[in-house]
Amino acid sequence: MMYYFYLQLTKYTLDIFSCSPMSPPEFERGVIVTYLDATFERCYVPGGMHMRLVGFAVLGLICYVIAYPLITAILLFRYSNEAFLDQLLRAQNKGNSRKENKQWDTRKLFGKLYYMFKPRKFFWIIVILMRKAMIAFTSLMFKKNPAFQLAMALFLMFTAYALQVLHRPYMSMVERPEVIRLAAERGELPAQNPEVILAKQIRAKRFKRTSLDDLDYTSKRKRDKSRESAAIYFFNYNTVESTLLGCGVLINLGKIIQDYTPTSCFVWSFACFQDFFWECSHILHSSFFIFQRVSCFHRIDFKKRITKANVILLRIAPSL
């Protein structure tokens, strides 16, 4: 829960320090009087509401905003080898008991910090927390200059998008065979491991299925396979994350363009495209969440389960 509410709680903590003057400014003894942006309480008045909240805000800033990412980083790098080996077992659908997992204690204690990521990207939660903290600080530090604030937010979102596309850190179920194959090539898993052999077979079938020589769009079987490939791609954790980050980049870019050319026809067309893309990302994220939750209640093969559900969605999508 600390991870999921980190951005909101960080913003609420920093809101205590967000004080602004009125327009026109109000003076008292030659000093500009400022008010809290959140509740319109006067700032830095002895015994006032703001001064009573500042102590709690400083405590939250130290114990949560700063300490939580720092402790998370220390734990992950202290147990980096254990987390790496545990994720290799998770990619093979193993390690669910103490007998077959020497890192069982690490999984039970800190597994929530790295279970979503590939073995070599077990630390990615730190990157996400840094991104959230920097976005929250941007809203406070550059509030006097909205254009610079948007530019800084655009820089942060574009950097996050580039890092996501470059590293693809999430380990979806459909990416686990590829993770196993790459681990075997690096010598991290024995080549005779059954999971390695299965991963190589899946990769060979996938390349064969998408070969240009075998494409036949008039065949129903080929159409079903292309839908399956599209479903696997669009419902991948990395694809969903990249889509949402891309929406963040477009939104910040659109706001900057609107501030400088508010009456241009290009601006309005870009805004419409931006809204359309944002709604599509919501649909993708919502459908992904629903199918992931439904899949947790059925004990059948994951790939068949998610593929059938996603293919149905892709079939009915054109009619919506």
N, C-alpha and C positions, 0 to 999 in steps of 0.2 A: 504493500500500500504506500510506503514511503516513496517508491519509485514512480508509481502512477500519478501521485499528486505532487510531485516535486515542482513542476513548473507553476502550478496554481499557488502552492504554499510559498514558493519563493517570491512570486509576484505580490502576494498579500503581505509578506514580510517587508518587501521593499516599498510598498505603498505608504508605510508609516513615515518614510523619509521623503516622500514626494510632496513638497510644499511649494505653492506658487502664489505670487501676488495677484491682487485683483486688477481689473482693467476698467478705468484708470487706477494706478496703484494708490494704496492707502498708506499714510505715513503716521508714525508715532514717535515723537522726540527725534525726528530726523532719520528714522530707520523704517525701511519698507516693511509693512505688515504682511505676512504670508499665512496661507490657510492650507489645510490638508485637502488634496484633490479628491479624496474618497468621501469624506464626511463634512467638509466645510467647517472644520474645527480650526481655531487659531493655533498656529504652531509656536512652540517654545515659550509658552506662558507658564510660569511656575505654578504647579498645582493643577494645571489644566489637563484635559483628556489626552492631548498629544504627548505631554511629558510623562504621563503615566504609562503610555503605550511604548515609548521609546525603549525603556529597559527590556520589556518583553521582546521587542523587535530585535534588539542587539543580541539577546540570548538566542532567539531563533536563528538569526543570521550565523552565529558562531556554531551552535550545536546541530543545526540541520542543513542550512544552505552550504556551509563550508565543510563541516565535519562528515556529513553523510557521503559525499563523493570521495573525500580523502580516505575515510575508513574502508570504503568499497575498493578503492585502488590498492590500498595496503594489503587487504585480504586476498584480492585476486593475484597480485604479484607474489605474495608470500606463498600461495598455494597454486602457482601457475602450472607446475608440472602435473599436479593432481587433477586440476581442471582440464588440462589438455588431454590426459589419458581417459578421463571420465567422458569427455565429449566424443572421443574415438569409439568408446563402447556404446554410447548412445546412438551414434550413427549406424552401428550394427544391430540396434535394437537389443542390446545386451546390458549387463550391469544393473539389473533390477533387484538384485539380492546381494547380501554381504558375501556369499560364497564365491560368486563370479566377478565381484568388483572390489578390488583392493582399495579403491577410493570411495567406498561407500559412505564413510563418515563425512568426507568432504562434500559429497553430493547432497546428503541430508542437511548439512549445516549451511552451505553456500550455493547449492545447486540453482536456486532461483536467480542468482546473479549472472549466470552464464549459460543456462540450458538452451536458450534460443539461438545461440551463435555457433559458428563452425569452430572446430578445435583450435585453429590458429588465430581465431578472432574472439576468444573467450572474454577479452577485456573490453569489448565494444560498448558495453553499458556505460563505461566511463566517458566515452566519446559522446554518447547521447545525453548524459547528465551535464557535461560541459556545454553542449549546444543549448540545452534548456536554460542553464544559468546565464549564459551570455545573452540569450534573447530577452530574459527578464531584466538583466542589467541595462540592455539597450533601451528598453522602454522607460527606464528611470533616468539614465545618464544623459540622454540626448533629447529629452522631451521639449526643450526650448527651441529646437530646430527640427521641425517635422520632416523636412526634406532629407536632412542628414540622418535622422533616425531611420527613415525608410531605406536609405542607401546602405546603412550599416546592417539593417535586418536582411536586405537583399544579399549583401555579401555573406552573411552567416548562412542563410538558406542555400545559396548557390554552392558554398564550400561544403556544406553537409550533403547536398545532392551529388556533388562530384565525388566525395569520399564514398558515398553509398554505392554509386555506379561502379567505381573503381574496385572496391573491395568485396561487395556483395556479402556481407558478414553473416546474414541469417541462414540457418540450416533448416530449410523446409524438408518435409518428408520426401518430396520428389528429388531433392538435391542430395540426399544421403548416399545413394549409390555413387555419385560423382565424388563426394567427399572421401568415400572408402577407396575408390580407384586412385585418386591423387595421393592419399596416404600410403598406399601400396607402392606407388612409383617413387615416393620419397624414402621408402624403406621403413616407414613407421608401422606397417602391418606386414605380416608374411604373405608372400604371393600366393601360397596355397590355401589361404584362408577362404572358406566357403563364401563369405560375404564379399570378398574381393572378386572371386570368380563370377558371382552373380552380378556385381556392379559392372564388370566388363561386358557381360552378356547383354545387360540392359542398355548400356551405351552403344553397343554394336547394333542392337535392334533399333534404337532411336535414330542413329545415323542412317541406317538402311531405310527406315520409314520415311525420312525426310529427304532422301536422295532425289535429285532432279530427274534421274532416269526413270524413277518408279512412280512419279506423280501422275495420277489419273483422276482428274476431277469429275469425270463422268461416272465413276464407280462409287457406289454407296459406301463401300468399305473404306475407300480412300478418304471420302468426305468425313466419315466418322473418325478416322485417325487424325485428320487435320484438326477437327474440333477438339479431339482429346489433347493434341499438342498445344492448341491455343488455351484450353482450360488449364493445363498444367502451368503454362507460362503466366497467365493473368492472375492465377490464384497462388502464386508463389509469394512468400513473405517479402523477398527482396523487391519484387515487382510492385507490390502494394506500397512498400516504404518509398520506393523511388517515385511512384506516382504522386503520393501525398507531398513529398518534398518538392517535386516539380510544380505542384499547385501553389505551394508557398512562394516559390520563386516568381511565378506568374502574377500572383496577387501583389507582391511588393513592387514588381516592375510596372504593373498596371497603375498602381497608386502614384508612383513617381511620374509616369507619363501624364496622368490626369492633372497633377498639380501644375505642370508646366504648360500644357496645351489643353485646357478644359473644354474648349469648344470645337476641337478638331473632329472630323468624321472618323478618322482613323482611331481616335481614342475611344469613341463609342463602339465601334466595331470590335476593337480589341477587348473592351469591357464585356461585351456580349460573349465573345469567345472565351474569355476568362471565366465568366459565370457558368457557361456550358461545361467547360472542362472541370470546374470545381464540383458541379453536380454529378458528373460522371464518376469523379473520384469518390464521392460519397456513396454512390451506388455500388462501386467496386468494393469499397471497404465494408459496407454493410452486408453485402452478399457473402463476402469472404468470411466475415465474423459469424454469420448465421450457419454457413456450411461447416465451419470449424467446430462450432458448438454442437451441431447435429451429429457430426462424426464421432464425438466423444461418447455417444450413447449406443453405438452399434459396434459389435465385435466382429467386424468383417475386414477384409483386406483394405488398407487405407487408400491405396492408389485406385482400386476399382471404385471405392466409395466416393472419393472426391471427384474422380473423373466423370462418373455417371451423373452426379449432381450438377457439375459444372457444364457438361455437354447439354443437359436439359436447359440450363439457363441460357447458354449461347444460342440454342434453337429458338427460344421464345423471345430473346432480346430484340430481334428485328421487328417483331410485331408490336412492341411497346410504344 
